[in-house]
Amino acid sequence: MKCPFCKGDNTQVVDTRESEEGDSIRRRRRCQSCDKRFTTYETVELRMPQVVKQNGMRSEFDAEKLRTSFSRALHKRPVPTELVDAAIDHVTQKVFALGEREVGSRQIGEMVMKELLKLDKVAYIRFASVYKSFQDVGDFAEAVEAVSKSPARSKPKAN
């Protein structure tokens, strides 16, 4: 760590303390050259991978884009917001857990489809129709048949 005063390279850690939240470390340092003291903070840097689109362009991972996709697919469907938030978190955590610097948009789309299938079959079909570029009624029929074979999500009970 360079000294902010004299730009010397030789600094010594005098004291180390963890923050109350436990998410950073505070270090008091002393410059060996000019004998001045300063404080540094060490925190974890979590970086989401870049998303590689079909056309090869790259963009930052954006959880709001996920939320928009889920919202469009689930428009006017009886799915609680808590379940949607959990699904978005699952996808985000899966993307992060891949540990890659880049992830394909197709791979993220597959993750979204799996989560939508758990939440609501109609929303799954809506998303799949756009994601898989359905061309005719036959494509819909195949998707509906495939979905009808999957186990249904338990519906919330009405009071």
Summary of the structure (lengths in Angstrom):
residues: 159
radius of gyration: 24.3
end to end distance: 62.0
largest distance: 77.0
contacts: 383
relative contact order: 0.11
helix: 42%
strand: 20%
